Amino acid sequence: MAIEQLTDEQVRTWTREQKDRWWFEKIYRGDMPQLTLRSALMGFVLGGLLSATNLYVGAKTGWTLGVGLTSVILAFALFRVASRMGVRDMTILENNCTQSIATAAGYMTGPLVSGMAAYMWVENKPMDLSQMFWFNVVLSVLGVLVAFPMKRRFINDEQQPFPEGRAAGVVLDTLYTSQAAVGLFKAKALAFAAAIAGFIQFISGESYQKYLQEKLVGLKQAKVFPHYLDTWIYDLFGKNAYIFGVDPRQLGLRVSLDLAMFGAGGLMGIRVALSMLLGVVINFMIVVPWMINIGEIKPKGIDAATGEAIFGRAHVLNTWALWWGIALMVTAAMTGLFAKPKVIISAFTALFTKRATDASGDVLRDIELPNWVSIVGVPIVGAVGVWMAHEWFGVSWIFGATSLPMIIVLTLIAANSTALTGITPTGSLSKIPQFMYGALDPKHAPTNLMTGVMCVEVSSNASNLLMDIKPGYMLGAKPRQQAIGHCIGIFSGALASALIFYPLFLPKYKPGDNIQEAMVNDTFAFPGAMQWKGVSDLVTSIFGDGGSGSLLTQSIVTSMIIAACVGLVMELVRTFSKGKFPLSPLAIGLGVVVPPDSTIAMAAGAGFFWLMHRLYGEKKESAMNKVFVDSHEPVCAGIVAGAALVGIGDALVKAFLL
């Protein structure tokens, strides 16, 4: 059935108290089970698994995938199956609670593949596991405390859309009404896609097959389904396949069987995927071969057997190409943020503008999270975070303390953007504290990195919590229990991501090794961390006395200036054309940083699902429409989850069994 909602006129003219009374009388389901033991356990487990997939995908692409819809469908399917064996079916609010917990867990991976990873590279030492866990938890809890005072303004009063949250609410309503068969079909599509992707990932997993065939069966050499699908091109054409005399394989220009990236491409859409592919073409097929030929990019060594120069994608990226990609991304991100001043202005006018009140009183005072919890909790938890930043990462007390007001400011901007568009601009917002504190303390890189992490984690968690609250508000959930559920998800995601981080990314690390070289490879590019470290190095080279100014050669500076100008112009055109401009400069820059084979796989996934929509979008009764159009998101989520989880297992087998 359709979810009841206020009209635009009612939103404009009613007082917040009138809206609260309408919600309490019409929508609120006070007697329905919500935060039960089973919904909490289901959310905790699903959140841990989904945070692992986000960690894997985030390290490869720099993108964090939303897991809300995935957790909704998975929880529905699991309990529907269990109900056939006598277990009482989950209520709609229990499912919503599971979704909220799992989503909170899924977003906990962001700092680990961005600011925290960059900190480890700068300091050239791994972060203590307990520090990684507790710093992440404290900042995320601070995000909850910051978010709830905003909830009654953004959601109760202004009825902001929060698009992804609204979508989750609509899906939940569909699953638990007469259209539940539609939801069950989508759940089956997700599970089937995950099984196929996992199986293909398993037979192409070199570590799995070596262990099974060589260790267990006793074969001399394992036979593995090929991961790279372009070997025949080089066998057939030889050096004729080279680009300006450079072997494309040395630059990572491969076609691989990367199904996690194929599914991720289907979720991100054709425009972003093609923009990333354009970045690959410009960088790895034009600019980098040109720079190699004129001697601006030096090889990292010479092959003793063939006498050929050795480059490698990571070497090319770190010594030259990274910089123009970062310049393009940072300029585009900041331009996109400040080209919409209404988003920033409305964040503050909405918070501080008083609206007429209703004399009938506050009907939600016993179910909302009391404001005093945030008033008391923000200074206390914030002080703990500042202490951690000082004691563990050497951030000055003054800089740590002054970051707290900045956190509030950036959270207001981020939450307002999330409310309107579903996009949380944490990447662009992080550059503000990085540049500011980098200028104030240029000799100590952890200052700009960890203050940036503090601001991003709190603003991101607060914005995502508001996104999670939206479907609960639509369906009549208890706000206090949503806050508790979000905290459960925080612990689930922080625990799962921290425990898997070192086995996944640093299985062979030894003290004294170059930690960045140990973490970055053909599988994991850490584009988010590359951007964070690049900005940190740039700030040091600009403001530091006797810093790393020599890091930037003339050709690098020239490329950065050109990229910044192009990013500025393209983002302005994209903004003022209201999104009609077909390219994303931010995605073009991301295509420079992400491994080309991953980008090619994402472009293939985006292209496939775009083609399915074009061919079968109007054919509502066809099987292709039901699978690849109507169930587009569940199928993509299943492909990502199946391939990522099996891929994580392959990495762990390599680390512990071979």
C-alpha positions in Angstrom: 0.0 0.0 0.0 1.1 3.6 -0.5 2.9 5.2 2.4 1.0 8.1 3.9 2.8 11.5 3.7 2.1 15.2 4.1 1.3 17.4 1.1 3.7 20.1 0.1 1.3 22.7 1.5 1.1 21.0 4.8 4.9 20.8 5.1 5.1 24.5 4.4 2.3 25.7 6.7 2.0 23.3 9.6 4.0 23.7 12.7 6.5 21.0 13.7 4.2 20.1 16.6 1.3 19.6 14.2 3.5 17.4 12.0 4.6 15.4 15.0 1.1 14.8 16.2 0.0 13.7 12.7 2.9 11.2 12.6 2.2 10.0 16.1 -1.5 9.4 15.4 -1.3 8.2 11.8 2.1 6.5 11.2 3.7 5.5 14.6 3.5 1.8 15.3 4.3 1.8 19.0 3.2 -1.8 19.8 5.1 -3.4 16.9 8.4 -5.2 17.7 11.4 -3.3 16.4 14.8 -3.7 18.2 14.5 -7.3 19.2 17.3 -9.7 19.9 17.0 -11.4 16.5 16.9 -8.1 14.6 19.9 -6.9 16.4 21.8 -10.2 15.8 20.8 -10.3 12.2 21.9 -6.7 11.6 25.1 -7.3 13.5 26.0 -10.4 11.3 24.8 -8.9 8.0 26.6 -5.6 8.8 29.9 -7.4 9.5 29.6 -9.3 6.2 28.6 -6.2 4.2 31.3 -4.1 5.8 33.8 -6.7 4.6 32.6 -6.3 1.1 32.7 -2.5 1.3 36.3 -2.7 2.6 37.2 -4.9 -0.4 35.5 -2.7 -2.9 36.6 0.6 -1.3 40.3 -0.5 -1.4 39.9 -1.3 -5.1 37.9 1.7 -6.3 37.6 4.4 -3.6 33.8 4.0 -3.7 31.7 3.0 -0.7 28.6 1.1 -1.8 25.3 1.6 0.0 24.2 -1.6 1.7 20.7 -0.5 2.9 18.7 -2.1 0.2 20.9 -5.2 0.1 20.4 -5.8 3.9 16.6 -5.2 3.6 16.2 -7.9 0.9 18.6 -10.4 2.6 16.9 -10.1 6.0 13.5 -10.5 4.4 14.6 -13.6 2.4 16.3 -15.2 5.4 13.4 -14.8 7.7 10.9 -15.8 5.1 12.8 -19.0 4.6 13.0 -19.5 8.4 9.3 -18.8 8.8 8.6 -21.9 6.6 10.4 -23.9 9.3 8.2 -22.6 12.1 10.1 -19.4 13.0 7.9 -16.3 13.5 8.3 -14.0 10.5 10.1 -10.7 11.0 8.0 -7.6 11.3 8.5 -4.7 9.0 10.1 -2.6 11.8 12.4 -5.5 12.8 13.6 -5.6 9.1 14.0 -1.8 9.2 16.0 -2.1 12.4 18.2 -4.8 10.8 18.7 -2.6 7.7 19.7 0.4 9.9 22.3 -1.7 11.9 23.7 -3.3 8.8 24.0 0.1 7.0 25.7 1.7 9.9 28.2 -1.2 9.9 28.8 -1.0 6.1 29.8 2.6 6.2 32.4 2.0 8.9 35.1 1.1 6.3 35.5 4.6 4.8 38.3 5.9 7.0 40.2 2.6 6.8 40.7 2.9 3.0 41.2 6.6 3.0 42.6 8.8 5.8 43.8 6.1 8.1 45.6 4.2 5.3 47.2 7.5 4.2 48.4 8.1 7.8 50.0 4.7 7.9 51.8 5.4 4.6 53.1 8.8 5.8 54.3 7.4 9.1 55.4 4.1 7.4 54.0 2.0 10.2 50.8 0.1 10.7 48.2 1.5 13.1 47.6 -0.4 16.3 44.5 -2.6 15.9 42.9 -1.3 19.1 43.5 2.3 18.0 42.0 1.6 14.6 38.9 0.1 16.3 38.3 2.6 19.1 39.1 5.8 17.1 36.6 4.7 14.5 34.0 3.8 17.1 34.3 7.0 19.1 34.0 9.2 16.0 31.0 7.3 14.8 29.2 7.5 18.1 30.0 11.3 18.1 28.2 11.3 14.7 25.1 9.8 16.3 25.1 12.4 19.0 25.5 15.2 16.4 22.8 13.8 14.1 19.8 13.4 16.5 19.4 17.2 17.3 19.2 17.6 13.5 16.7 14.8 13.0 13.6 16.7 14.1 14.5 19.6 11.8 15.4 17.7 8.7 13.0 14.8 8.9 10.1 15.7 11.2 9.7 19.4 10.3 11.1 19.9 6.8 10.2 16.3 5.6 13.4 16.3 3.5 13.5 13.4 0.9 16.8 11.6 1.8 16.4 9.7 -1.6 18.2 6.4 -0.7 16.5 6.2 2.7 13.1 6.8 1.1 13.9 4.0 -1.5 14.6 1.6 1.4 11.3 2.6 3.0 9.4 2.0 -0.2 11.1 -1.4 -0.7 10.2 -2.4 2.8 6.6 -1.4 2.4 6.5 -3.4 -0.9 7.9 -6.5 0.8 5.4 -6.6 3.6 2.3 -5.9 1.6 0.4 -7.8 -1.1 3.4 -7.4 -3.4 5.7 -9.5 -1.2 6.2 -11.9 -4.1 8.0 -9.2 -6.0 10.4 -8.8 -3.1 10.9 -12.5 -2.8 11.8 -12.7 -6.5 14.4 -9.9 -6.0 15.8 -11.7 -3.0 16.2 -14.9 -5.2 17.8 -12.8 -8.0 20.3 -11.4 -5.5 21.2 -14.8 -4.1 21.5 -16.4 -7.5 23.7 -13.6 -8.8 25.9 -13.9 -5.6 26.2 -17.7 -6.1 27.3 -17.4 -9.8 29.7 -14.6 -9.1 31.2 -16.4 -6.1 31.6 -19.6 -8.1 33.4 -17.8 -11.0 35.6 -16.0 -8.4 36.4 -19.3 -6.8 37.5 -21.1 -10.0 39.6 -18.1 -11.0 41.1 -17.7 -7.5 44.7 -18.7 -7.7 45.2 -19.3 -4.0 42.0 -21.4 -3.7 43.1 -23.6 -6.6 46.7 -23.9 -5.5 45.7 -25.0 -2.1 43.1 -27.5 -3.3 45.0 -28.9 -6.2 48.6 -28.8 -5.0 48.3 -29.1 -1.2 45.3 -31.4 -0.9 45.2 -33.4 -4.2 48.9 -33.4 -4.8 49.1 -32.1 -8.3 52.5 -30.5 -9.4 50.8 -27.4 -10.8 47.3 -26.1 -10.3 45.1 -25.3 -13.3 43.3 -22.0 -12.8 40.6 -20.4 -14.8 42.4 -17.3 -16.2 41.8 -14.0 -14.4 43.0 -11.9 -17.4 41.1 -12.4 -20.6 43.5 -10.5 -22.9 46.4 -12.9 -23.1 45.6 -13.9 -26.6 45.9 -10.3 -27.8 49.6 -10.2 -26.8 50.2 -13.7 -28.0 48.8 -12.7 -31.4 50.1 -9.2 -31.9 53.3 -9.2 -29.7 54.9 -5.8 -29.6 52.4 -4.5 -32.2 50.0 -4.3 -29.3 52.3 -1.8 -27.5 51.3 1.9 -27.1 54.1 4.3 -28.2 56.6 1.4 -27.5 55.2 0.9 -23.9 53.8 -2.5 -22.9 50.2 -1.8 -21.9 50.4 -4.6 -19.3 53.0 -2.6 -17.4 50.5 0.1 -17.0 47.7 -2.2 -15.8 45.8 -2.0 -19.1 44.3 -5.4 -18.9 40.8 -7.0 -19.4 40.2 -9.0 -16.3 37.4 -11.2 -14.9 36.7 -8.8 -12.0 33.0 -9.5 -11.2 33.0 -7.4 -8.1 33.9 -4.4 -10.2 31.4 -5.5 -12.9 28.6 -5.3 -10.3 29.9 -2.1 -8.9 29.7 -0.6 -12.4 26.1 -1.6 -12.7 25.3 0.3 -9.5 27.2 3.4 -10.3 25.7 4.0 -13.7 26.9 4.5 -17.3 27.8 8.2 -17.0 30.2 7.8 -14.1 31.7 4.5 -15.5 32.3 6.1 -18.9 33.9 9.2 -17.3 36.3 6.9 -15.4 37.0 5.0 -18.6 37.8 8.3 -20.3 40.3 9.0 -17.5 42.0 5.7 -18.2 42.2 6.4 -21.9 43.7 9.9 -21.4 46.1 8.9 -18.7 47.3 5.4 -19.6 46.9 5.5 -23.4 48.0 9.0 -24.2 49.7 11.1 -21.4 51.7 8.4 -19.6 53.2 6.8 -22.7 54.1 10.4 -24.0 55.8 11.2 -20.6 57.7 7.9 -20.7 59.0 8.6 -24.2 60.2 12.1 -23.4 61.9 10.9 -20.2 59.6 12.7 -17.6 58.7 9.3 -16.1 61.7 7.2 -15.2 61.6 3.4 -15.0 61.9 1.8 -11.6 64.4 -0.7 -13.0 65.7 -2.7 -15.9 64.7 -6.3 -16.7 68.0 -8.2 -16.5 66.8 -10.9 -19.0 65.3 -8.7 -21.7 67.0 -5.4 -21.1 63.6 -3.6 -21.2 62.7 -0.8 -18.8 60.3 -1.8 -15.9 57.6 0.7 -15.0 54.5 -0.7 -13.3 51.2 1.0 -12.7 51.8 1.9 -9.1 55.3 3.3 -9.9 53.9 5.5 -12.7 51.0 6.6 -10.6 53.1 7.5 -7.5 55.9 9.3 -9.3 53.9 11.3 -11.9 50.2 10.6 -12.9 48.7 10.8 -9.4 49.1 14.5 -9.2 47.0 15.6 -12.1 44.4 13.1 -11.2 44.2 14.6 -7.6 44.2 18.2 -9.0 41.2 17.3 -11.2 39.3 15.5 -8.4 39.9 18.1 -5.7 39.1 21.1 -7.9 35.9 19.4 -9.2 34.8 18.3 -5.7 35.3 21.8 -4.2 33.7 23.6 -7.1 30.7 21.3 -7.0 30.4 22.0 -3.3 30.6 25.8 -3.5 28.8 26.2 -6.8 25.6 25.5 -4.8 25.7 28.1 -2.1 22.1 27.5 -1.3 23.0 24.0 0.1 25.5 25.6 2.5 23.3 28.6 3.4 20.1 26.5 3.9 22.0 24.2 6.2 22.5 27.0 8.7 19.3 29.0 8.1 17.3 25.8 8.6 19.1 25.0 11.9 18.8 28.4 13.5 15.5 29.7 12.1 12.7 29.5 14.6 9.3 28.3 13.4 5.9 28.7 14.9 5.1 26.2 17.6 1.9 24.5 18.5 0.5 25.0 22.0 -0.5 21.4 22.3 2.9 20.3 23.5 5.5 17.7 22.4 3.9 14.4 21.8 7.2 12.7 20.9 9.1 13.6 24.1 8.9 10.0 25.4 10.1 8.3 22.1 12.6 10.8 20.6 16.2 10.7 21.8 16.3 13.6 24.4 18.4 16.6 23.4 20.2 16.5 26.7 21.9 13.3 25.6 23.6 15.1 22.7 24.2 18.3 24.8 26.1 16.2 27.4 27.5 13.6 25.1 29.0 15.7 22.3 31.6 17.5 24.6 32.4 14.3 26.5 32.8 12.0 23.5 34.4 14.8 21.5 37.0 15.2 24.3 37.8 11.5 24.2 38.3 11.8 20.4 40.6 14.8 20.8 42.6 12.9 23.5 43.0 9.9 21.2 44.1 12.2 18.3 46.7 13.8 20.6 48.0 10.7 22.4 48.0 8.3 19.5 48.7 10.5 16.4 50.5 13.5 17.8 47.8 16.0 16.9 48.1 19.2 19.0 45.4 19.7 21.7 44.5 23.1 20.2 44.1 21.7 16.7 42.1 18.7 18.0 39.8 21.0 20.1 39.2 23.5 17.3 38.3 20.6 15.0 35.1 20.0 17.0 33.3 23.2 15.9 34.4 22.5 12.4 32.9 19.1 12.7 29.5 20.7 13.4 29.8 23.0 10.5 30.8 20.3 8.0 28.1 18.0 9.3 25.4 20.6 8.7 26.6 20.9 5.1 27.0 17.2 4.6 23.6 16.4 6.1 21.8 19.0 4.1 23.4 17.7 0.9 22.4 14.1 1.8 18.9 15.2 2.6 18.4 16.7 -0.9 20.5 14.5 -3.2 21.4 11.3 -1.3 25.0 12.2 -1.8 27.3 12.9 1.2 30.2 15.1 -0.1 32.7 13.8 2.5 35.5 13.6 0.0 35.4 17.3 -0.9 34.6 18.4 2.7 37.7 16.5 4.0 40.0 18.8 2.0 38.9 21.8 4.1 40.5 20.6 7.3 43.4 19.0 5.4 44.3 22.3 3.8 43.6 24.4 6.9 45.5 22.3 9.4 48.1 21.4 6.9 48.9 25.1 6.5 48.9 25.6 10.3 51.1 22.6 11.0 52.9 21.7 7.7 55.7 19.8 9.3 53.5 17.2 10.9 51.4 15.4 8.3 49.3 13.4 10.8 47.7 16.7 11.9 46.0 17.4 8.6 45.2 13.7 8.0 43.7 12.8 11.4 41.7 16.0 11.8 40.4 15.3 8.3 39.4 11.8 9.4 37.7 13.2 12.5 35.6 15.6 10.4 34.8 13.1 7.7 33.9 10.2 9.9 31.5 12.3 12.1 29.9 14.2 9.3 29.5 10.9 7.2 28.1 8.9 10.1 25.7 11.7 11.1 24.4 12.1 7.5 24.1 8.3 7.0 22.2 8.0 10.3 19.7 10.6 9.1 19.4 8.6 5.8 18.7 5.5 7.9 16.2 7.3 10.1 14.1 8.3 7.1 12.6 4.9 6.3 12.0 4.3 10.0 10.1 7.6 10.1 8.1 6.6 7.0 7.1 3.3 8.6 6.5 4.5 12.2 9.6 3.2 14.0 10.8 4.3 17.5 13.6 6.9 17.1 15.4 5.9 20.3 15.6 2.3 19.2 17.0 3.4 15.9 19.8 5.3 17.7 20.6 2.2 19.7 20.5 0.1 16.6 22.9 2.4 14.8 25.4 2.1 17.7 25.2 -1.7 17.4 26.0 -1.4 13.8 29.0 0.9 14.6 30.5 -1.8 16.7 29.8 -4.5 14.2 31.4 -2.7 11.3 34.3 -1.4 13.3 35.1 -4.9 14.6 34.7 -6.7 11.3 36.7 -4.2 9.3 39.5 -3.9 11.8 39.9 -7.6 12.2 40.1 -8.3 8.5 42.2 -5.2 7.6 45.7 -6.6 8.2 45.1 -10.2 7.0 43.6 -8.7 3.8 46.0 -5.9 3.0 49.2 -6.6 4.9 49.5 -10.5 5.3 53.3 -10.6 4.7 54.2 -7.2 6.3 57.4 -7.1 8.4 58.6 -4.1 10.4 60.8 -1.9 8.3 59.0 -2.7 5.0 57.6 0.1 3.0 54.0 -0.1 4.1 52.5 1.7 1.1 54.3 -0.6 -1.4 53.1 -3.6 0.7 49.5 -2.4 0.6 49.2 -1.1 -3.0 49.3 -3.7 -5.7 47.4 -4.9 -8.8 44.4 -5.9 -6.7 44.1 -3.0 -4.3 44.8 0.5 -5.5 43.5 2.5 -2.5 42.5 5.5 -4.6 40.9 7.2 -1.7 44.0 7.0 0.4 46.1 8.1 -2.6 44.1 11.2 -2.8 44.4 11.9 1.0 48.1 11.3 1.0 48.5 13.4 -2.2 46.7 16.4 -0.7 48.9 16.0 2.5 52.1 15.9 0.4 50.9 18.8 -1.6 50.2 20.9 1.5 53.6 20.0 2.9 55.3 21.0 -0.3 53.6 24.3 -0.4 53.7 25.4 3.3 56.5 23.3 4.8 60.0 24.9 5.4 62.5 22.8 3.5 59.7 20.3 2.8 59.1 18.1 -0.2 59.0 20.9 -2.8 61.2 18.9 -5.1 58.5 16.3 -5.2 56.7 18.3 -7.9 58.6 18.5 -11.2 57.8 21.2 -13.8 55.8 18.7 -15.9 53.8 17.6 -12.9 53.0 21.2 -11.9 52.0 22.0 -15.5 49.7 18.9 -15.6 48.1 19.9 -12.3 47.4 23.4 -13.5 45.8 22.2 -16.7 43.8 19.5 -14.8 42.6 22.0 -12.2 41.4 24.4 -14.9 39.6 21.7 -16.8 38.0 20.3 -13.6 36.8 23.8 -12.7 35.2 24.5 -16.1 33.7 21.0 -16.4 32.2 21.0 -12.9 30.7 24.5 -13.4 29.2 23.4 -16.8 27.9 20.2 -15.1 26.4 22.1 -12.2 24.7 24.9 -14.1 23.4 22.5 -16.8 21.7 20.7 -13.9 23.5 17.5 -14.6 22.9 17.4 -18.3 26.6 17.5 -19.1 27.5 13.9 -19.9 30.9 13.7 -18.1 31.9 13.8 -14.4 35.3 15.4 -13.9 35.5 13.8 -10.5 35.1 10.4 -12.1 37.6 11.2 -14.8 40.2 11.9 -12.1 39.2 8.7 -10.3 39.9 6.8 -13.5 43.5 7.9 -13.3 43.9 6.4 -9.8 41.8 3.2 -10.0 43.6 0.3 -11.7 42.6 0.3 -15.4 41.4 -3.3 -15.4 39.0 -2.5 -12.6 37.7 0.6 -14.5 37.3 -1.5 -17.6 35.3 -4.1 -15.7 33.1 -1.3 -14.1 32.5 0.2 -17.6 31.5 -3.3 -18.9 29.0 -3.7 -16.0 27.5 -0.2 -16.4 27.3 -0.8 -20.2 25.6 -4.2 -19.8 22.9 -2.9 -17.5 22.4 0.3 -19.5 21.9 -1.9 -22.6 19.4 -4.1 -20.7 17.4 -1.1 -19.7 17.4 0.1 -23.3 16.4 -3.2 -24.8 13.9 -4.5 -22.2 12.9 -1.4 -20.2 9.5 -1.3 -21.8 8.9 -5.0 -22.0 7.4 -5.3 -18.5 6.4 -9.0 -18.7 9.6 -10.4 -20.1 12.0 -12.4 -18.0 14.9 -10.1 -19.0 13.0 -7.1 -17.7 12.3 -8.8 -14.3 15.9 -9.9 -13.8 18.0 -7.1 -15.3 15.7 -4.1 -15.2 13.3 -4.5 -12.3 15.8 -6.4 -10.2 18.8 -4.3 -11.4 20.0 -3.2 -8.0 19.6 -6.6 -6.2 21.4 -8.4 -9.0 24.3 -5.9 -8.9 24.5 -6.1 -5.1 24.6 -9.9 -5.3 27.4 -9.9 -7.9 29.4 -7.5 -5.7 28.8 -9.4 -2.5 29.4 -12.9 -4.0 32.6 -11.9 -5.8 34.0 -9.7 -2.9 33.4 -12.2 -0.1 35.0 -15.1 -2.1 37.8 -12.7 -3.2 38.5 -11.9 0.5 38.6 -15.6 1.2 41.2 -16.1 -1.6 43.4 -13.4 -0.1 43.1 -15.1 3.4 44.0 -18.5 1.9 47.1 -17.0 0.4 48.1 -15.3 3.7 47.5 -18.3 6.0 47.5 -21.6 4.1 50.1 -21.2 1.3 
